Amino acid sequence: MSRVVAAARGWIGTPYIHQCATKGAGCDCLGLLRGVWREVIGPEPEAVPAYTPDWSEPQGEERLWAAALRHLSAKPVAAEAAGDVLLFRMRAGAVAKHLGLQGRTGQEATFIHAYSGHGVVESALTPPWRRRIVARFAFPERT
């Protein structure tokens, strides 16, 4: 099992709290990624500004995608590996702003994510979720 997957699974059960990134206390999808980064890589690479649930939508800016490109390695969407960061577009025409981490690959594929109303869960990567994936990234190697 990858270090990223092991770390992400350690967050399962953490309640969903917007803008938080504390294992066991609360996080959102970005907070989950930030917490896993701290566990696997070390200090976060940049400060995250305050953001609202509709952040970057009025401007139509792909801020989350741009930040991922600054700190993660882009991969082809079809090149699945456990531990990959998945970026989702939740509605056609909307900015991509949901993140998850690939848990398992293949027929039983899963992803770990913080989901409003559910907290951090490991969900099946079903066709409806797969259709929403717009980008895939790998964590950098630890330096």
Summary of the structure (lengths in Angstrom):
residues: 143
radius of gyration: 13.9
end to end distance: 20.1
largest distance: 39.4
contacts: 413
relative contact order: 0.22
helix: 26%
strand: 24%
